[in-house]
Amino acid sequence: MDGRRVWVSVDGEPRPGTVVERTYTPKKGSELLAVELDEPADGTEAVVVNPAVDDMLFED
């Protein structure tokens, strides 16, 4: 999963980035992905998303 290209929503705007880490929540084991954005958005260089809940799109 690391290195995979994705589009994530940051403040309602689609932003391209790269998955740099994959972890799971301690209690429920929900998958979390750390995504490094190609271009910072309002000072945000990376975001953590839950692919089951958050808006995101994997590139082929």
PASEBA-1860 file (N, C-alpha, C; in nm, 3 decimals):
! residues 60
1> MDGRRVWV> 0.082/-0.118/0.000/0.000/0.000/0.000/0.087/0.126/0.000 ~ 0.203/0.121/0.068/0.291/0.238/0.069/0.334/0.270/-0.074 ~ 0.336/0.398/-0.105/0.376/0.443/-0.237/0.261/0.453/-0.335 ~ 0.144/0.406/-0.296/0.029/0.410/-0.386/-0.022/0.553/-0.400 ~ -0.057/0.591/-0.521/-0.107/0.726/-0.550/-0.256/0.734/-0.520 ~ -0.296/0.844/-0.455/-0.436/0.864/-0.418/-0.475/1.010/-0.435 ~ -0.605/1.032/-0.439/-0.663/1.166/-0.429/-0.744/1.168/-0.301 ~ -0.723/1.270/-0.219/-0.796/1.284/-0.093/-0.862/1.421/-0.088
9> SVDGEPRP> -0.963/1.434/-0.005/-1.033/1.561/0.012/-0.971/1.637/0.129 ~ -0.928/1.760/0.102/-0.875/1.848/0.207/-0.958/1.976/0.202 ~ -1.033/2.001/0.306/-1.124/2.116/0.311/-1.218/2.118/0.191 ~ -1.263/1.999/0.149/-1.359/1.988/0.039/-1.298/1.994/-0.099 ~ -1.167/2.009/-0.108/-1.098/2.015/-0.237/-1.019/1.887/-0.261 ~ -1.025/1.830/-0.382/-0.946/1.710/-0.411/-0.797/1.744/-0.422 ~ -0.714/1.664/-0.357/-0.569/1.686/-0.357/-0.498/1.554/-0.385 ~ -0.402/1.553/-0.479/-0.325/1.431/-0.505/-0.217/1.412/-0.400
17> GTVVERTY> -0.183/1.285/-0.375/-0.078/1.255/-0.279/-0.033/1.110/-0.289 ~ 0.053/1.072/-0.197/0.111/0.937/-0.194/0.095/0.878/-0.055 ~ 0.051/0.753/-0.049/0.039/0.684/0.079/0.180/0.657/0.131 ~ 0.208/0.702/0.253/0.341/0.683/0.311/0.340/0.588/0.430 ~ 0.222/0.560/0.484/0.214/0.467/0.598/0.073/0.412/0.609 ~ 0.063/0.287/0.655/-0.065/0.221/0.677/-0.067/0.168/0.820 ~ -0.167/0.209/0.897/-0.179/0.163/1.035/-0.325/0.127/1.062 ~ -0.350/0.081/1.184/-0.485/0.042/1.224/-0.515/0.101/1.361
25> TPKKGSEL> -0.642/0.137/1.385/-0.680/0.190/1.516/-0.673/0.078/1.618 ~ -0.635/0.110/1.743/-0.617/0.006/1.845/-0.746/-0.068/1.883 ~ -0.856/0.002/1.898/-0.977/-0.062/1.948/-1.051/-0.144/1.843 ~ -1.078/-0.085/1.728/-1.162/-0.152/1.628/-1.083/-0.207/1.510 ~ -0.957/-0.172/1.500/-0.876/-0.221/1.390/-0.908/-0.157/1.256 ~ -0.967/-0.037/1.258/-0.998/0.034/1.135/-0.868/0.077/1.066 ~ -0.864/0.061/0.935/-0.746/0.098/0.858/-0.733/0.250/0.849 ~ -0.611/0.299/0.867/-0.579/0.440/0.851/-0.461/0.452/0.756
33> LAVELDEP> -0.467/0.550/0.667/-0.359/0.574/0.572/-0.304/0.714/0.590 ~ -0.173/0.725/0.605/-0.107/0.856/0.608/-0.073/0.891/0.464 ~ -0.120/1.007/0.420/-0.101/1.050/0.281/-0.021/1.180/0.280 ~ 0.092/1.177/0.210/0.173/1.298/0.192/0.123/1.367/0.066 ~ 0.080/1.492/0.080/0.025/1.566/-0.033/0.135/1.613/-0.127 ~ 0.103/1.616/-0.258/0.200/1.665/-0.356/0.231/1.812/-0.333 ~ 0.128/1.891/-0.304/0.144/2.033/-0.274/0.072/2.062/-0.143 ~ 0.138/2.125/-0.048/0.071/2.157/0.080/-0.056/2.240/0.056
41> ADGTEAVV> -0.157/2.212/0.138/-0.284/2.286/0.131/-0.300/2.364/0.261 ~ -0.289/2.495/0.253/-0.302/2.581/0.372/-0.210/2.535/0.484 ~ -0.085/2.502/0.450/0.012/2.461/0.550/0.007/2.314/0.587 ~ -0.088/2.240/0.532/-0.101/2.097/0.562/-0.022/2.018/0.458 ~ 0.081/1.945/0.505/0.165/1.868/0.414/0.123/1.722/0.404 ~ 0.052/1.673/0.507/0.009/1.533/0.509/-0.122/1.522/0.586 ~ -0.200/1.419/0.551/-0.327/1.393/0.620/-0.337/1.244/0.650 ~ -0.419/1.211/0.748/-0.449/1.071/0.779/-0.595/1.049/0.744
49> VNPAVDDM> -0.622/0.946/0.664/-0.759/0.918/0.620/-0.798/0.775/0.653 ~ -0.927/0.755/0.672/-0.985/0.623/0.689/-1.055/0.592/0.557 ~ -1.002/0.501/0.475/-1.060/0.476/0.343/-1.204/0.426/0.346 ~ -1.248/0.372/0.459/-1.385/0.324/0.470/-1.483/0.439/0.493 ~ -1.433/0.554/0.537/-1.521/0.666/0.574/-1.491/0.792/0.494 ~ -1.365/0.825/0.476/-1.325/0.951/0.414/-1.328/0.943/0.261 ~ -1.351/1.059/0.198/-1.350/1.067/0.052/-1.207/1.052/0.003 ~ -1.184/0.950/-0.078/-1.052/0.930/-0.139/-1.067/0.842/-0.261
57> LFED> -0.972/0.851/-0.352/-0.975/0.774/-0.475/-0.835/0.724/-0.504 ~ -0.822/0.593/-0.526/-0.693/0.535/-0.562/-0.672/0.550/-0.712 ~ -0.551/0.589/-0.753/-0.516/0.590/-0.895/-0.480/0.449/-0.936 ~ -0.500/0.419/-1.063/-0.467/0.284/-1.113/-0.319/0.262/-1.122
END
